[in-house]
Amino acid sequence: MPQAQHQSHRFADTLKRLLRRNAGPNIRKILERTHPVDLAGVLGQFIPDDQLRLLSLAGGNTMQAEVVSALSMRMATDLVEQMPLDRAVAIVREMSGDDSADLLGELEETLSAKIIEAMPVEESEEVTELLRYGEATAGGIMSPDVLAIPQDMSASEAILTVQESPDVEMAFYLYVVNDHDSLVGVLSLRQLVTCRPESIIKDIMNPQVVSVKTEEDQEEVARIVSRYDFLAVPVVDDTNRLVGMVTVDDVIDVIREEATEDILKMAGAGDNYDERRSPLRSIWLRAPWLSAALVGGIVASFVITGFEETLARYLPLAAFIPVIIGMAGNVGTQTLAIVVRGLATRKIDVKKFWRVVGSEILVGSVLGILFGVALGAMGFFRFRGDSVADPFLLAVAVGSASAVAMVLAATVAAAIPMLFARLHIDPAVATGPFVTTAVDIIGVIVYFNIVTAIV
Amino acid sequence: MPQAQHQSHRFADTLKRLLRRNAGPNIRKILERTHPVDLAGVLGQFIPDDQLRLLSLAGGNTMQAEVVSALSMRMATDLVEQMPLDRAVAIVREMSGDDSADLLGELEETLSAKIIEAMPVEESEEVTELLRYGEATAGGIMSPDVLAIPQDMSASEAILTVQESPDVEMAFYLYVVNDHDSLVGVLSLRQLVTCRPESIIKDIMNPQVVSVKTEEDQEEVARIVSRYDFLAVPVVDDTNRLVGMVTVDDVIDVIREEATEDILKMAGAGDNYDERRSPLRSIWLRAPWLSAALVGGIVASFVITGFEETLARYLPLAAFIPVIIGMAGNVGTQTLAIVVRGLATRKIDVKKFWRVVGSEILVGSVLGILFGVALGAMGFFRFRGDSVADPFLLAVAVGSASAVAMVLAATVAAAIPMLFARLHIDPAVATGPFVTTAVDIIGVIVYFNIVTAIV
């Protein structure tokens, strides 16, 4: 049964109590009825020694391997690094091909080499093969345990083959290959069950099979799977030889990860989320974007210094600096979120530069005029008491500066990610360094130039 | 074959050329080999009349229904509203239960009522039943076409049942029910094929079946499916009666949507992405957050006015306003992104308030001190020429103001979403109005108070 968060707290408390009492058999009984994912979900609340004890009470190597697969990568590596070597080998061998390769790729190198050495040749070859692919490619996320059916088999023989291959991941599609192991078709398990037993696979398969190459970007793989509502997509090498499959559960992970990456990158806070990220690492990831912002802020301060004379004459102008920059910044952030997310979900076509930027300029202009007028009106009441200058002129200056800054902010915030996408640079990165800083500087320049020109 | 973006442009151009030439048979031939999703992907590039023509050339009603299902909701409703009623009815009837209910729920009400009236009673009852569920619930996204197998059937009978129900969506799991239609177990199609034909379903099924209630939030459904790597989850009513299933492809849509919502909400730019959103609607969605920012900016301007005396004496201080606010704002945005995303993906536990906020305060403090010192050093060189005050004191004031503002920004940006999550308010909404504005005001207050106190 799935567990809500409050249930998992209670579950962990029960386990802790039983561990204190050394009640191994009781724990074993509870864990027998527990889904490996649920045990993995609470394991982080225990000290390393207890984590190892709980894992060994969870069942056989297969069950333990499922628990380790469900852990976050950081926890899994920590745990495996504390095990005796033979236990680590036994667990890694029971993990599915893609999960074991991911884990071995992240483990400390000498340990990883020792585990691979201790594996039977066939398995270690498979794993080293997988380790060669880039982490964020189809090869890197695929499972090599794919069921390939020869095209001239009969349906009844194929059913037998399915029955005899318990290790294969989610065999809901059967991929059909020719004599050279080349992918030539696809057949759903459903179709196989529904057709007459003597039918030849070649005649009932769908030859229009969609596949991806091993080096295909994982985001593109996710897009194909979700666009066509596939449960899995076969992976082929350069010679169209079937080498694995990416299943929809891995695609879900990719989609989640990419969304998290986009959000964190846009905020200049690194590119992945790790609940156990050390403060030092967090600082290291965040400092570069803050440095960029600092440089931008210092440029802005030089701009203001250049207009010190204007400022000295009309001191109340200083009070409007934050609101002018703030409004421009907010419009910029809105535009950026819309454009970056639209590009990521392919709702925005990279080629329609002017259509996208034009529409954002239009929206920015209306918002700019609206809020510029509001701010100008506020300014008028603010300046009315002062005698140094015409309050109406000052109000016009503040209002129009705000409007212009907002329009420019919207333009920059739409244009930069569109340009980045065209140059095949991730548009989500565009925010941190470029847009936020650019908008601050633009705001100050526009404000003081307009004010100086008008009054 | 899946199409990359450049291919889809070429595809649309070909169709346009053939339409101009009135080459119906040629179009029909091309569309026969086209995946409905791919036709749906380019349909937006045609005028309404041509959209209808292309749709009718796409094949039978089933094929046309698949194309309509793959369109964005806006395009689908526009298209159906232009069809003759009988054609609309024919297409809606061929759509899968969940898709037709979604469409009917969005269509203009009188048209929707007419279509439902024209459907056979059984189908119209199913659809009206579905329309009763909330849009963002399990009931709202489930498909009612689920295969229920009585528990005392034999495996061979069950296989026959599968073979005779072609309409059922993705039958990879078979859900087992008792005499009262209550869900009692689950069986994969694979298990069914692998067991002996005379086995009784009750004996081979897994009785630990995970299900969700019709009113369960769609985000929770997505979480369960992705947590346990399910391909589908059965939906039951209050009496545990099996009423439908949510498949993994719908879950992917939910995950995508929710991520988009989070990003747009955090930027104060509405909550959904629609490529055909009118500028007016965009302005309407964005204006409230900008109004909140305007109010915040005006409060900040009042704060600065309160310190006009200090400012008049040390005019260069004005130049540092943007950088102080900017640095605080950037740290706040980083913290916010980390906390909001961590909460959304359940990597952050709502209950660990102090652990999360404490860690963000720690990181904020280190970053604050680091960049405060840097800014102070810059300030020292800036102030050195002026004779009005001790440049060292001014530098200390600017640096420490920046550090304090950054720490407070990190604190607020971590605490507000954590509090919102506890109160069951969507933490992503917290950014727009609360945090950005709060941080601006905090920055100004801290800056001028510290400066006045020190110099």
Interface residues (C-beta under 8 A of the other chain):
Chain A: M1 P2 Q5 H9 R33 H35 V37 I159 V162 Q163 M170 A171 F172 L189 R190 V193 T194 Q208 V210 I224 V225 S226 R227 Y228 D229 L231 V248 D249 V251 I252 D253 I255 R256 A259 T260 D262 I263 L264 M266 A267 G268 A269 Y273 D274 E275 P279 S282 I283 R286 A287 W289 L290 S291 A293 L294 G296 G297 I298 A300 S301 F302 I304 T305 E308 L311 A312 L315 P316 A318 A319 F320 I321 P322 V323 I324 I325 G326 M327 G329 N330 V331 T333 Q334 T335 L336 A337 I338 V340 R341 G342 T345 R346 K347 I348 D349 V350 K351 S359 L362 V363 V366 L367 L370 F371 A374 L375 M378 R382 T436 D440 G443 V444
Chain B: M1 P2 Q5 H9 R33 H35 V37 I159 V162 Q163 M170 A171 F172 L189 R190 V193 T194 Q208 V210 I224 V225 S226 R227 Y228 D229 L231 V248 D249 V251 I252 D253 I255 R256 A259 T260 D262 I263 L264 M266 A267 G268 A269 Y273 E275 P279 S282 I283 R286 A287 W289 L290 S291 A293 L294 G296 G297 I298 A300 S301 F302 I304 T305 E308 L311 A312 L315 P316 A318 A319 F320 I321 P322 V323 I324 I325 G326 M327 G329 N330 V331 T333 Q334 T335 L336 A337 I338 V340 R341 G342 T345 R346 K347 I348 D349 V350 K351 S359 L362 V363 V366 L367 L370 F371 A374 L375 M378 R382 T436 D440 G443 V444
